[in-house]
Amino acid sequence: MTDQLQEEPKTGATPARPSVDQQRKARRSQKAAKRTSDSAPATKPDAEKAAPEKPRKAPASDPADLSPAQQRRRSRYTRPRSFISRWGVALGLVIGLAGGLFYAWSINPQQEFDTAPWQLREEDRQQYLVAVMLSHPYRNDLAETLQRLIELRFPNDDPLQLVADVACDLARTGYVNSSSGLRAIRQMMMFYQTQGKSGCADSLIPMGDEDAPDVVQVVLATPTLPPPASKTPTLPAPATPIPAETTAVVIPTPIVTTSTFTIVDGPRSFCSSEAQGVIEVRVQDFEGEGLPGQPVRVRWDGGESLFFTGLKPERGPSYADFEMEEGRSYIVDMPGLADPSRTPMLAEACFTETGEQSITSYRVVFRSN
């Protein structure tokens, strides 16, 4: 139709003007043709259609064929992932170790019980030896004392020479500056000297006259019996009297300790689930320092018990304890050194702060005057 509108007439007459309807139809046809040409896919030339498709390059599977940048990306993103981080494990171990040490040392430290003497540190074993030496005059059992010295397991196999060596070591330190330390070393010297041993403490701390045992010589006269009566007269007695024979008896007197003690604290009662029905005793000198080897006696109706301080070095040289029986009443003293406690200690039931049932315990402190 467009061709008909644009075709010129063959004659020289003026062409007729198209009507309005024809113009509208012509515009619709043009728009339809334009839409058809825009929606049709572009076609390639026949030469391009005939050319074979260029094959794509396959990705290189050999790492040697890759560039350094590709190799880094390949090793970073294509390597297998681990479910556990090494840095995380190391950090967790460090935090766990630090937390465990802090809990074990500061929050809830482990308390040792029933420790054998040989398991103590060397300085604590020396304190234990001093306590054994101070308790020896009261027990007066040489075999038991030697066995307790052997149980310390010192490198020296001779327990008697061991006492001399320890006394020598203590005499060279400030241990002799206190009266209790000086008395302990002299007691050790008397022990090994009576067994034929010697040490450097013999020259460092000479035994004074006040430390040697007193010897009292008592002269007993032998009585003379009167002669039996006879029928014959007896001759008169000579003018010069005949002296009677005498016998000398040597009586050694034991060393008497002149220091006395007084109860300065206690008996104070307390209730604990860990220490049930225990009498905790501490013996100190006038400066408040602990004294090992001091005798402590606990008495009750129908019995008594004697024990010594310093036998539990982990609790200190002045410490000693006694376990009571529930329902009994006790008093504590130091035989010959301190008066007994005035307040009886009754082992009765009690309740702790957490509501646990226990037995009442007591604390007593003796101090030298």
Secondary structure, DSSP 4 states (H G I P E B T S, - for coil): -HHHHHPPPSSSSPPPPPPHHHHHHHHHHHHHHHHHHHHSPP---HHHHHSPPPPPPPPP-SGGGS-HHHHHHHHHHSSPPPSS-HHHHHHHHHHHHHHHHHIIIIISPPPP-S--GGGS-HHHHHHHHHHHHHHHHHH--HHHHHHHHHTT--S-S-HHHHHHHHHHHHHTTGGGGSHHHHHHHHHHHHHHHHTT---THHHHSPPPTTTSPPEEEEEEEPPPPPPPP-SSPPPPPPSSPPPPPEEEEEEEPPPPP---EEEEEEEEEE--SSS-SEEEEEEE-TTS-B-TT-EEEEEETTEEEEEETTS-GGG-TTEEEEE--TT-EEEEEBTTTBPPPSS-EE--EEE-TTS-EEE-EEEEEEEE-
